[in-house]
Amino acid sequence: MIQFEVTVTVEGGLHARPAALLVNRSAQSQAKITLSKGDKQADGRSILGIMTLGVTQGDKLIVSVEGEDEEKVASSLKQFFEQSFESE
């Protein structure tokens, strides 16, 4: 399992559009992806779960990736957060 911390830089936090972009990126993998904010956790493939975390700009998240392609997925997600959720 790979875990890393990211700071959400997108204005407005993880509202519907960035959450959907994140879910689309997560769905490209077989790995289990979990986002954690404080004591709350959400599946990286669930828009509602991600939005329920209530992530705002500047919040820190712990991203956990577990599966056979975890290194590739973790790298992809790190890059995604660094790009501030700009569409590809």
HUVEN-V988111 format. One record per backbone hydrogen bond with DSSP energy under -1.0 kcal/mol. NH is the residue of the N-H (numbers start at 1). CO is the residue of the C=O. Records with the same first field share a line. If there is no record, write none. Layout:
BEGIN
NH = CO, CO
END
This chain:
BEGIN
2 = 65
4 = 63
6 = 61
8 = 59
13 = 10
14 = 55
15 = 13
19 = 15
20 = 16
21 = 17
22 = 18
23 = 19
24 = 20
25 = 21
26 = 22
27 = 23
28 = 25
29 = 26
32 = 66
34 = 64
35 = 42
36 = 62
37 = 40
40 = 37
42 = 35
44 = 33
46 = 43
50 = 46
51 = 47
52 = 48
54 = 51
58 = 8
59 = 56
61 = 6
62 = 36
63 = 4
64 = 34
65 = 2
66 = 32
70 = 67
73 = 69
74 = 70
75 = 71
76 = 72
77 = 73
78 = 74
79 = 75
80 = 76
81 = 77
82 = 78
83 = 79
84 = 81
85 = 80
86 = 83
END
